[in-house]
């Protein structure tokens, strides 16, 4: 893999991880259509480290408060903070279990291009439709236990390329009654634990021939673009919905299907 390819894929990861358009689909579809050699699932997961750094930078105040308040002198504040940590951990478990059980499938038949096209279209429509009909306007920083677990179970569906982790968690959050910005913020906070866990797990599976230089370039590119994507999406959701993302997903699904027919 060249440095240019790594930088492009890192930018793709940074943009598509946080926009509800599926990073896993793009990281497979783009190299395939351009005739590049697919670096593998382990490389994709390492690019997620770049977006993890973007999450830490974008929400550093939130993470700092969660760490500081976990050892606060006030018992109520300390108790509430530990409850928040437990919610984030518990909501991460369904996705982690699904990742372990379906790891081989995720690297194999689940990457079928026609399947990815269908998932892009289906879950793009669900995101748009739920956002239009959901009456919820709650501005919860951290939702209740039931909502957290519901979103966590939905997150496990993102193992299928084309679903989109951010898209499906925001869809679930809107179903549960959260407003758009609150849904996006909690989706981003929930991304950190599972991204860190998957990154640590996959480090040992990096291909031996993979050059560290391009990998570092890809991670840096993912971090920079990811930070811009987080800030841009939150601003966008303050004044608009998910219609354009559904339109993009439908267009990409169509392109994939045309490519499959011709090849």
C-alpha positions in Angstrom: 0.0 0.0 0.0 1.3 3.4 -0.9 1.3 6.4 1.4 -1.2 8.2 -1.0 -3.6 5.2 -0.8 -3.3 5.1 3.0 -3.9 8.9 3.3 -7.0 8.6 1.0 -8.4 5.6 3.0 -7.7 7.4 6.2 -9.6 10.4 5.0 -12.5 8.1 3.9 -12.5 6.5 7.3 -12.5 9.8 9.2 -15.4 11.2 7.1 -17.6 8.1 6.9 -17.1 6.9 10.5 -19.0 9.8 11.9 -21.3 10.6 9.0 -24.1 8.0 8.9 -23.0 6.5 5.6 -21.0 3.4 6.7 -17.2 3.5 7.0 -16.8 -0.3 6.6 -18.6 -0.2 3.3 -16.5 2.6 1.9 -13.2 1.1 3.1 -14.0 -2.0 1.1 -15.9 -0.6 -1.9 -13.5 2.2 -2.8 -10.3 0.0 -3.0 -12.3 -2.6 -4.9 -13.6 -0.2 -7.5 -10.2 1.5 -7.9 -8.4 -1.8 -8.3 -6.3 -1.4 -5.1 -5.4 -4.4 -3.0 -7.7 -4.6 0.0 -5.4 -4.3 3.1 -7.8 -6.3 5.2 -10.0 -5.9 8.2 -7.1 -5.4 10.6 -5.9 -2.4 8.7 -9.4 -1.0 8.7 -9.6 -1.4 12.5 -6.3 0.4 12.9 -7.6 3.3 10.9 -10.3 3.4 13.6 -7.5 4.4 16.0 -7.3 7.7 14.1 -11.0 8.3 14.6 -10.7 7.3 18.2 -8.2 10.1 18.7 -10.6 12.4 17.0 -13.3 11.4 19.4 -11.0 12.1 22.4 -10.1 15.5 21.0 -13.6 16.5 20.1 -15.1 15.4 23.5 -12.1 15.9 25.7 -14.1 17.9 28.2 -16.7 15.1 28.6 -14.0 12.5 29.1 -12.0 14.7 31.5 -15.2 15.3 33.6 -16.0 11.6 33.6 -12.5 10.7 34.9 -12.3 13.6 37.4 -15.8 13.1 38.8 -15.4 9.4 39.2 -13.1 10.4 42.2 -15.1 13.4 43.4 -15.6 14.0 47.1 -19.4 14.5 46.7 -20.9 11.0 47.0 -23.8 11.8 44.7 -21.6 13.2 41.9 -19.3 10.2 42.2 -22.2 7.8 42.1 -23.7 9.4 39.1 -20.4 9.4 37.2 -19.8 5.7 37.9 -23.3 5.0 36.7 -22.5 6.8 33.5 -19.3 4.7 33.0 -21.3 1.5 33.7 -23.9 2.5 31.1 -21.3 3.1 28.4 -19.6 -0.2 29.2 -22.9 -2.2 29.3 -24.0 -0.6 26.0 -20.8 -1.7 24.4 -21.1 -5.4 25.4 -23.6 -6.4 22.7 -21.4 -5.0 19.9 -18.3 -6.6 21.4 -20.0 -10.0 21.7 -21.3 -9.8 18.1 -17.8 -8.9 16.9 -16.3 -11.9 18.6 -18.9 -14.3 17.4 -19.1 -13.1 13.8 -15.5 -12.1 13.3 -14.9 -14.5 10.5 -18.2 -13.7 8.8 -17.4 -9.9 9.0 -14.1 -10.5 7.2 -15.7 -12.9 4.7 -19.2 -13.2 3.2 -20.7 -10.2 5.0 -18.4 -8.1 2.7 -20.4 -9.1 -0.3 -20.9 -6.0 -2.5 -24.7 -6.7 -3.2 -25.3 -7.2 0.5 -23.5 -3.9 1.3 -25.7 -2.1 -1.3 -28.8 -3.4 0.3 -27.7 -2.4 3.8 -26.8 1.1 2.7 -30.2 1.5 1.2 -32.3 -0.1 3.9 -30.6 1.5 6.9 -30.3 4.8 5.2 -34.1 4.8 4.6 -34.7 3.8 8.3 -32.5 6.7 9.5 -34.4 9.2 7.3 -37.9 7.8 8.1 -37.4 7.5 11.8 -36.0 11.0 12.0 -39.1 12.3 10.2 -41.7 10.5 12.3 -39.9 10.4 15.7 -41.5 13.0 18.0 -38.6 12.8 20.5 -36.8 16.0 21.5 -35.2 14.9 24.8 -31.8 16.5 25.3 -30.3 13.8 27.6 -26.5 13.9 27.9 -26.5 10.3 29.0 -29.8 8.4 28.5 -31.4 6.0 31.0 -30.4 2.3 31.3 -33.1 1.1 28.9 -32.2 3.6 26.2 -28.5 2.9 26.5 -29.0 -0.8 26.2 -31.4 -0.4 23.2 -28.8 1.7 21.4 -26.0 -0.7 22.4 -27.9 -3.7 20.8 -28.5 -1.6 17.7 -24.8 -0.9 17.6 -24.0 -4.6 17.2 -25.8 -4.5 13.8 -23.0 -2.3 12.5 -20.8 -5.4 12.2 -22.5 -5.8 8.7 -20.8 -3.4 6.3 -23.2 -0.9 4.9 -25.3 -0.5 8.1 -23.2 2.3 9.6 -22.4 2.3 13.3 -23.2 6.0 13.7 -26.2 5.7 11.5 -27.8 2.8 13.4 -27.1 4.2 16.8 -28.5 7.5 15.9 -31.6 5.8 14.5 -32.1 3.9 17.7 -31.5 7.0 19.8 -34.2 8.9 17.7 -36.6 5.9 18.2 -35.9 6.2 22.0 -36.9 9.9 21.9 -33.6 11.7 21.9 -33.2 14.9 19.8 -30.8 14.9 16.8 -27.9 16.5 18.5 -28.2 14.4 21.7 -28.5 11.3 19.5 -25.3 12.2 17.7 -23.4 13.1 20.8 -24.3 9.9 22.6 -23.5 7.9 19.4 -20.0 9.5 19.4 -19.4 8.9 23.1 -20.5 5.2 22.7 -18.1 4.8 19.8 -15.0 5.3 22.0 -15.1 2.0 24.1 -15.8 -0.4 21.2 -13.4 1.3 18.9 -10.6 1.1 21.5 -11.4 -2.5 22.3 -11.5 -3.6 18.6 -8.3 -1.7 17.9 -6.4 -3.4 20.7 -7.8 -6.8 19.7 -6.8 -6.4 16.0 -3.3 -5.0 16.6 -2.0 -8.5 16.8 -3.5 -9.5 13.5 -1.8 -6.8 11.4 -0.3 -8.3 8.2 3.5 -8.8 8.7 4.2 -7.1 5.4 2.3 -4.0 6.2 4.5 -0.9 6.3 4.2 1.2 9.4 4.7 4.4 7.5 1.5 4.3 5.4 -0.4 3.0 8.5 0.6 6.1 10.5 -0.3 8.3 7.6 -3.7 6.7 7.3 -4.3 7.1 11.1 -3.3 10.7 11.0 -5.5 11.4 8.0 -8.4 9.7 9.8 -7.9 11.7 12.9 -7.9 15.1 11.2 -10.8 14.4 8.9 -12.7 12.7 11.6 -12.4 15.7 13.9 -13.8 17.9 11.1 -16.6 15.5 10.4 -17.7 15.4 14.1 -17.9 19.2 14.3 -19.5 19.5 10.9 -22.2 16.9 11.6 -23.3 18.4 14.9 -23.6 21.8 13.3 -25.5 20.3 10.4 -28.0 18.5 12.7 -28.7 21.7 14.5 -30.5 23.0 11.4 -31.2 20.0 9.1 -32.0 16.3 9.1 -30.7 13.1 7.5 -32.4 13.3 4.1 -29.1 14.1 2.2 -27.4 11.2 3.9 -30.2 8.8 2.7 -29.9 10.2 -0.8 -26.1 9.7 -0.8 -26.5 6.1 0.5 -29.1 5.3 -2.2 -26.8 6.7 -4.9 -23.8 4.7 -3.6 -26.0 1.6 -3.4 -27.0 2.1 -7.0 -23.4 2.6 -8.1 -22.3 -0.6 -6.3 -25.1 -2.6 -7.9 -24.2 -1.3 -11.4 -20.6 -2.2 -10.8 -21.6 -5.7 -9.7 -23.7 -6.2 -12.9 -20.8 -5.1 -15.1 -18.2 -7.3 -13.3 
